[in-house]
Amino acid sequence: MRRPILLCCFSVAAACSAGDDFKALYEGRQWFQLRDTVQAAKAPALFYRAAVNCGLGDFEDASRDLRKVIEDAPRSWEAKEARTMLGNLSLLRGSWIDVRHLFLLNHIRQSVEQRQPLKIHYTIKRGNLYVPVVINGKTVNHLLDTGASGPVVAESEAKWLGLKLYKVNQTGTDGGTGRDFPIHYLGVAQELSLAGVTLRNVSFTVFPDDMPFFADIPQGERGIIGLPVILALEGMRWDTDGNFEAGSWPEPKDGAKSNLCFEECRVVADVGYDGNRLIFGLDTGAVASGLYFRFRDQFPSLVSSSGTKTSLTDGGVTGNLGYDAIVLSQLKLSVGGFETLLRPAPVSLQTNVGSGHHGNLGLDLLNQARSVMINFRSMRLTLSN
């Protein structure tokens, strides 16, 4: 279970009734339950309607309503949250927001230049899914990671690819270890092509070459394709034969049936366990899936009676870190309409990781199906044989 860079839904019996306090659902990060409650309400507050639209990917409607929330009550709690959401929406769209370098970065925004989706072949290296990408005319193989809030590249790779670099003095935090690390550059690729979709002005966070994550990885593979680029594909599908394609498949959008949701600069999935709805981070950059403290908090009897306490090692961009865990022999999870088996099923006892999720959904579970499709237009994850 790897947490790269950088809601809890409960069963119906544990959830609140139709007269729920929207704020309690929002602050509890119960995004799918908030969605259902807002859609059932006759006149939901503008702020919560905007929050649901953010989650469902209706960014234009959400942006309009969030600006209205700020305009109506600029000093309110809702206005503060609205400003944060607008910032996250800009990042998901591939824009930089950095007040310290506003004169340089404010007008750099990713855009789609050409869309001719085609089928390509991916490879599995070091347990990760790598796809061929053309950046400024050079072909590389970079890790495809829905768990990364933005594209990442090692400094030497950025210079070799001809990225335009901007000197900054920032600090990043490794979500896997909690360690801070310096960021000296942000970079912009003039052109990037993936699976027939060509983008311009793609922004990258440039990591120092001595980051453990890039150790022993050759030139041409020292990069990560994160959410803004992945979202520009509109959807992606891969299978066990090594085929990968991008596109927007004809699937009607039904917010009540979506099983994916945007949370800040992440994507979360609605996962089923024994009749319960759980929230997992959707993380194609994770080799192994795992469970977080929230799962133990909701199912204490299961964990205490069936698990074995042990010490495990997990890693992120800054290296590995030992942590205490309780390991279950196995756990059956329904993912994208497909029954998967997490075996073994480690439950982390760290309380400062997981972003309030029940677990992290990695390639070991996704690739138990013959075909995986992620459709960001319908906000649907579908696994099938």
C-alpha positions as a printed NumPy array, in Angstrom:
array([[  0.   ,   0.   ,   0.   ],
       [  1.819,   3.066,  -1.272],
       [  0.677,   6.596,  -0.625],
       [  2.387,   8.68 ,  -3.265],
       [  2.224,  12.424,  -3.095],
       [  0.411,  14.259,  -1.236],
       [-15.995,  11.067,   3.258],
       [-16.784,   8.461,   4.758],
       [-20.008,   6.841,   3.72 ],
       [-21.691,   4.568,   6.178],
       [-24.392,   1.997,   5.722],
       [-27.95 ,   3.25 ,   5.372],
       [-28.686,   2.128,   8.906],
       [-25.918,   4.316,  10.257],
       [-26.692,   7.302,   8.076],
       [-28.991,  10.153,   8.875],
       [-32.516,  10.56 ,   7.577],
       [-33.852,  12.912,   4.929],
       [-33.736,  15.9  ,   7.278],
       [-29.963,  15.613,   7.637],
       [-27.754,  18.477,   8.576],
       [-25.881,  19.106,   5.32 ],
       [-22.952,  20.579,   7.217],
       [-22.497,  17.422,   9.281],
       [-22.356,  15.338,   6.118],
       [-19.948,  17.793,   4.513],
       [-17.619,  17.993,   7.491],
       [-17.8  ,  14.217,   7.876],
       [-16.583,  13.899,   4.276],
       [-19.539,  11.676,   3.484],
       [-19.604,  12.717,  -0.16 ],
       [-21.907,  10.114,  -1.652],
       [-24.389,  10.468,   1.192],
       [-24.243,  14.266,   0.79 ],
       [-24.893,  13.818,  -2.924],
       [-27.943,  11.65 ,  -2.288],
       [-29.312,  14.044,   0.329],
       [-28.815,  17.167,  -1.806],
       [-30.417,  15.543,  -4.843],
       [-33.411,  14.49 ,  -2.749],
       [-33.905,  17.961,  -1.247],
       [-36.336,  20.401,  -2.833],
       [-34.197,  23.465,  -2.265],
       [-30.687,  22.624,  -1.013],
       [-28.405,  25.472,   0.016],
       [-26.353,  26.822,  -2.867],
       [-23.047,  25.929,  -1.181],
       [-23.884,  22.228,  -0.781],
       [-25.259,  22.011,  -4.295],
       [-21.955,  23.428,  -5.508],
       [-19.992,  20.944,  -3.383],
       [-21.922,  18.059,  -4.955],
       [-21.341,  19.449,  -8.45 ],
       [-17.618,  19.628,  -7.686],
       [-17.672,  15.98 ,  -6.717],
       [-19.569,  14.933,  -9.847],
       [-17.219,  16.804, -12.161],
       [-19.704,  19.521, -13.144],
       [-16.963,  22.098, -12.796],
       [-18.598,  24.964, -14.703],
       [-21.81 ,  24.872, -12.645],
       [-19.817,  24.432,  -9.449],
       [-17.527,  27.378, -10.212],
       [-20.469,  29.669, -10.936],
       [-22.253,  28.739,  -7.718],
       [-19.108,  28.935,  -5.584],
       [-18.418,  32.463,  -6.807],
       [-22.004,  33.393,  -5.937],
       [-21.503,  31.978,  -2.421],
       [-18.428,  34.18 ,  -2.002],
       [-20.181,  37.227,  -3.414],
       [-23.206,  36.832,  -1.133],
       [-21.283,  36.359,   2.134],
       [-17.54 ,  36.92 ,   1.646],
       [-16.648,  36.495,   5.332],
       [-18.675,  33.355,   5.933],
       [-17.434,  29.828,   6.619],
       [-19.003,  28.756,   3.332],
       [-17.088,  31.455,   1.442],
       [-13.806,  30.235,   2.924],
       [-14.571,  26.678,   1.856],
       [-15.701,  27.925,  -1.558],
       [-12.353,  29.651,  -2.155],
       [-10.52 ,  26.422,  -1.335],
       [-12.75 ,  24.471,  -3.709],
       [-12.176,  26.964,  -6.518],
       [ -8.43 ,  26.576,  -6.014],
       [ -8.727,  22.799,  -6.203],
       [-10.818,  23.056,  -9.377],
       [ -8.107,  25.184, -10.992],
       [ -5.47 ,  22.598, -10.107],
       [ -7.587,  19.764, -11.516],
       [ -7.882,  21.746, -14.742],
       [ -4.123,  22.087, -14.947],
       [ -3.71 ,  25.684, -13.775],
       [ -1.122,  26.929, -11.323],
       [ -2.162,  29.132,  -8.439],
       [  0.815,  30.548,  -6.572],
       [  0.456,  34.053,  -5.184],
       [  4.214,  34.3  ,  -4.621],
       [  4.824,  33.83 ,  -8.343],
       [  1.554,  35.171,  -9.673],
       [  3.202,  37.296, -12.32 ],
       [  4.768,  34.165, -13.845],
       [  2.244,  31.431, -13.265],
       [ -1.226,  32.908, -13.247],
       [ -1.753,  32.595, -16.988],
       [ -0.262,  29.121, -17.453],
       [ -3.152,  26.784, -18.066],
       [ -3.272,  23.365, -19.635],
       [ -5.373,  23.09 , -22.788],
       [ -6.365,  20.377, -25.265],
       [ -4.945,  20.992, -28.727],
       [ -6.021,  17.789, -30.479],
       [ -8.173,  14.798, -29.617],
       [ -7.83 ,  11.7  , -31.794],
       [ -8.017,   8.856, -29.259],
       [ -6.097,   5.743, -30.199],
       [ -5.145,   2.422, -28.662],
       [ -1.619,   2.061, -27.309],
       [  0.207,  -0.522, -25.207],
       [  1.156,  -0.104, -21.57 ],
       [  3.771,  -1.991, -19.58 ],
       [  3.999,  -3.04 , -15.941],
       [  7.333,  -2.067, -14.394],
       [  8.19 ,  -2.339, -10.716],
       [  4.518,  -3.226, -10.216],
       [  3.35 ,   0.089, -11.68 ],
       [  1.447,   0.885, -14.879],
       [  3.61 ,   2.827, -17.345],
       [  2.269,   4.422, -20.536],
       [  4.181,   5.898, -23.496],
       [  3.995,   9.691, -23.513],
       [  5.481,  12.177, -25.975],
       [  6.706,  15.328, -24.23 ],
       [  8.146,  18.125, -26.341],
       [  8.829,  15.61 , -29.111],
       [ 10.568,  12.983, -26.963],
       [  8.945,   9.653, -26.152],
       [  9.1  ,   8.504, -22.547],
       [  7.322,   5.947, -20.383],
       [  5.83 ,   7.535, -17.269],
       [  3.843,   6.082, -14.405],
       [  0.064,   6.597, -14.654],
       [ -1.165,   7.707, -11.228],
       [ -4.705,   8.794, -10.356],
       [ -3.43 ,   9.22 ,  -6.803],
       [ -1.143,  12.088,  -7.819],
       [ -2.736,  15.53 ,  -7.723],
       [ -0.494,  16.679, -10.554],
       [  2.228,  15.542, -12.963],
       [  5.668,  15.011, -11.44 ],
       [  9.097,  14.713, -13.029],
       [ 12.674,  14.392, -11.75 ],
       [ 14.846,  17.462, -12.301],
       [ 17.265,  15.806, -14.733],
       [ 14.337,  14.399, -16.739],
       [ 12.678,  17.827, -16.83 ],
       [ 15.826,  19.412, -18.263],
       [ 16.315,  16.58 , -20.78 ],
       [ 12.704,  16.973, -21.948],
       [ 13.117,  20.71 , -22.386],
       [ 10.562,  21.822, -19.797],
       [ 10.553,  25.536, -19.062],
       [ 11.595,  25.755, -15.423],
       [ 10.517,  28.333, -12.844],
       [ 12.606,  28.688,  -9.707],
       [ 10.522,  28.43 ,  -6.535],
       [ 11.103,  27.818,  -2.864],
       [  8.402,  25.447,  -1.733],
       [  7.948,  22.443,   0.514],
       [  6.047,  19.299,  -0.348],
       [  4.785,  16.636,   2.044],
       [  5.   ,  12.921,   1.342],
       [  1.577,  11.461,   2.097],
       [  3.096,   8.024,   2.689],
       [  5.693,   8.956,   5.292],
       [  4.655,  12.418,   6.473],
       [  8.114,  13.746,   5.644],
       [  8.637,  17.163,   4.105],
       [ 10.909,  17.679,   1.105],
       [ 12.055,  20.718,  -0.893],
       [ 10.695,  21.726,  -4.278],
       [ 13.053,  24.003,  -6.164],
       [ 11.378,  24.131,  -9.577],
       [  8.029,  24.046, -11.29 ],
       [  8.112,  23.156, -14.957],
       [  5.945,  23.539, -18.06 ],
       [  5.887,  21.165, -21.025],
       [  4.957,  23.036, -24.19 ],
       [  3.339,  19.907, -25.604],
       [  2.359,  16.485, -24.25 ],
       [  0.625,  13.659, -26.116],
       [ -0.895,  10.551, -24.566],
       [ -3.124,   7.97 , -26.297],
       [ -3.983,  10.367, -29.113],
       [ -4.785,  13.365, -26.912],
       [ -2.406,  16.313, -27.314],
       [ -2.138,  18.943, -24.579],
       [ -0.319,  22.247, -24.346],
       [  1.161,  24.026, -21.319],
       [  1.223,  21.021, -19.007],
       [  2.555,  21.953, -15.582],
       [  4.841,  19.618, -13.612],
       [  6.158,  19.639, -10.082],
       [  9.886,  19.034, -10.406],
       [ 11.378,  16.769,  -7.743],
       [ 15.076,  16.688,  -6.808],
       [ 16.977,  13.832,  -8.461],
       [ 17.974,  12.379,  -5.096],
       [ 14.394,  11.528,  -4.127],
       [ 14.311,   7.805,  -3.184],
       [ 11.251,   7.289,  -5.371],
       [ 13.357,   7.863,  -8.503],
       [ 16.395,   5.888,  -7.324],
       [ 17.637,   3.357,  -9.915],
       [ 14.929,   4.393, -12.406],
       [ 16.431,   5.118, -15.838],
       [ 16.045,   8.275, -17.866],
       [ 12.805,   8.246, -19.775],
       [ 10.883,   6.7  , -16.876],
       [ 11.443,   9.313, -14.175],
       [  8.024,  10.906, -14.262],
       [  4.432,  10.55 , -13.091],
       [  1.308,  11.411, -15.079],
       [ -1.162,  12.851, -12.549],
       [ -4.776,  13.946, -12.487],
       [ -4.915,  17.082, -14.687],
       [ -3.532,  15.138, -17.651],
       [ -5.601,  12.038, -16.862],
       [ -8.794,  14.124, -16.613],
       [ -8.056,  15.698, -20.004],
       [ -8.33 ,  12.196, -21.511],
       [-12.001,  12.224, -20.36 ],
       [-11.756,   8.504, -19.727],
       [ -9.349,   5.593, -19.983],
       [ -9.54 ,   1.852, -20.317],
       [ -6.945,  -0.9  , -20.09 ],
       [ -7.035,  -4.688, -20.193],
       [ -4.884,  -7.648, -19.246],
       [ -3.61 ,  -7.953, -22.842],
       [ -1.65 ,  -4.718, -22.426],
       [ -4.029,  -2.468, -24.354],
       [ -4.659,   1.09 , -23.166],
       [ -6.96 ,   3.679, -24.707],
       [ -8.374,   7.08 , -23.916],
       [-11.782,   8.404, -24.785],
       [-15.296,   9.346, -23.794],
       [-17.551,   6.333, -23.998],
       [-21.319,   6.699, -24.56 ],
       [-22.497,   6.184, -21.023],
       [-25.284,   8.492, -19.804],
       [-24.394,  10.621, -16.825],
       [-26.549,   9.807, -13.823],
       [-25.299,  11.464, -10.656],
       [-27.299,   9.082,  -8.497],
       [-25.455,   6.099, -10.   ],
       [-21.922,   7.479, -10.12 ],
       [-19.378,   5.54 ,  -8.06 ],
       [-16.546,   8.039,  -8.409],
       [-16.273,  11.473,  -6.826],
       [-13.732,  14.281,  -6.713],
       [-12.53 ,  15.127,  -3.23 ],
       [-10.206,  18.115,  -3.162],
       [ -7.495,  17.121,  -5.691],
       [ -8.185,  13.406,  -5.434],
       [-10.609,  10.848,  -6.836],
       [-12.465,   8.55 ,  -4.442],
       [-14.469,   5.427,  -5.222],
       [-17.622,   3.96 ,  -3.713],
       [-16.618,   0.428,  -2.646],
       [-18.909,  -2.228,  -1.212],
       [-18.172,  -4.498,   1.743],
       [-20.741,  -6.847,   3.302],
       [-23.641,  -4.49 ,   2.495],
       [-21.734,  -1.373,   3.589],
       [-20.586,   1.495,   1.388],
       [-16.967,   2.442,   1.93 ],
       [-14.813,   5.207,   0.492],
       [-11.456,   4.284,  -1.053],
       [ -8.961,   6.534,  -2.751],
       [ -8.646,   5.559,  -6.431],
       [ -4.906,   5.126,  -6.825],
       [ -3.514,   3.561,  -9.995],
       [ -0.064,   4.529,  -8.731],
       [ -0.323,   2.101,  -5.817],
       [  0.959,  -1.416,  -6.399],
       [ -0.952,  -2.798,  -3.398],
       [ -4.259,  -1.831,  -1.819],
       [ -4.785,  -1.498,   1.911],
       [ -7.098,  -0.346,   4.673],
       [ -6.861,   2.689,   6.913],
       [ -7.736,   3.473,  10.497],
       [-11.256,   4.459,   9.461],
       [-11.993,   0.866,   8.521],
       [-10.878,  -0.348,  11.93 ],
       [-12.947,   2.382,  13.582],
       [-16.087,   1.23 ,  11.758],
       [-15.485,  -2.517,  12.106],
       [-13.633,  -2.92 ,  15.42 ],
       [-14.921,  -6.423,  16.193],
       [-13.898,  -7.788,  12.799],
       [-10.415,  -6.323,  13.036],
       [ -9.758,  -7.306,  16.662],
       [-11.105, -10.846,  16.357],
       [ -9.757, -11.805,  12.939],
       [ -6.56 ,  -9.827,  12.546],
       [ -2.954, -10.303,  13.561],
       [ -0.93 ,  -7.331,  14.757],
       [  2.379,  -6.848,  13.024],
       [  4.812,  -4.251,  11.712],
       [  4.893,  -3.431,   7.999],
       [  6.832,  -1.126,   5.729],
       [  5.241,   1.342,   3.36 ],
       [  6.758,   3.91 ,   1.093],
       [  6.308,   7.166,  -0.717],
       [  8.46 ,   9.575,  -2.699],
       [ 10.829,  10.148,   0.232],
       [ 11.465,   6.469,   0.972],
       [ 10.044,   3.821,   3.265],
       [  8.606,   4.021,   6.748],
       [  7.66 ,   1.275,   9.2  ],
       [  4.19 ,   1.291,  10.735],
       [  1.992,  -0.855,  12.948],
       [ -0.873,  -2.722,  11.331],
       [ -3.41 ,  -5.443,  11.907],
       [ -3.531,  -7.901,   9.01 ],
       [ -6.733,  -9.734,   8.079],
       [ -6.376, -12.915,   6.046],
       [ -8.675, -11.599,   3.322],
       [-11.519,  -9.215,   2.573],
       [-14.105,  -9.38 ,  -0.203],
       [-14.764,  -5.979,  -1.773],
       [-17.139,  -4.969,  -4.547],
       [-15.309,  -2.574,  -6.868],
       [-16.94 ,  -1.117,  -9.957],
       [-19.535,  -3.894, -10.054],
       [-16.885,  -6.608,  -9.764],
       [-16.081,  -8.841,  -6.784],
       [-12.434,  -8.553,  -5.754],
       [-10.428, -10.212,  -3.003],
       [ -7.885,  -8.301,  -0.932],
       [ -5.574, -10.997,   0.417],
       [ -3.916, -10.311,   2.78 ],
       [ -5.768,  -7.209,   3.966],
       [ -3.526,  -4.923,   6.051],
       [ -5.254,  -2.354,   8.288],
       [ -2.906,   0.54 ,   9.071],
       [ -3.01 ,   1.775,  12.673],
       [ -1.642,   5.175,  11.694],
       [ -4.22 ,   7.832,  12.436],
       [ -2.609,  10.567,  10.324],
       [ -2.908,   8.924,   6.911],
       [ -5.788,   8.02 ,   4.65 ],
       [ -7.6  ,  11.386,   4.444],
       [-10.593,   9.917,   6.255],
       [-10.956,   7.101,   3.726],
       [-11.56 ,   3.473,   4.584],
       [ -8.762,   2.372,   2.287],
       [ -6.712,   2.82 ,  -0.847],
       [ -7.643,   1.111,  -4.119],
       [ -4.544,   0.041,  -6.032],
       [ -3.632,  -2.014,  -9.067],
       [ -3.713,  -5.357,  -7.246],
       [ -7.499,  -5.072,  -6.912],
       [ -8.206,  -3.243, -10.169],
       [ -6.285,  -5.75 , -12.248],
       [ -8.193,  -8.72 , -10.876],
       [-10.643,  -7.865, -13.655],
       [ -9.793,  -8.42 , -17.289],
       [-10.81 ,  -4.858, -18.205],
       [-10.833,  -1.619, -16.226],
       [-12.671,   1.485, -17.428],
       [-12.632,   4.885, -15.724],
       [-15.095,   7.338, -17.276],
       [-14.794,  10.865, -15.956],
       [-17.836,  12.066, -17.902],
       [-20.189,   9.665, -16.161],
       [-17.956,   9.442, -13.045],
       [-18.075,   5.667, -13.268],
       [-15.501,   2.988, -12.522],
       [-16.31 ,  -0.312, -14.248],
       [-14.459,  -3.596, -13.856],
       [-15.394,  -6.534, -16.068],
       [-14.241,  -9.872, -17.429]])
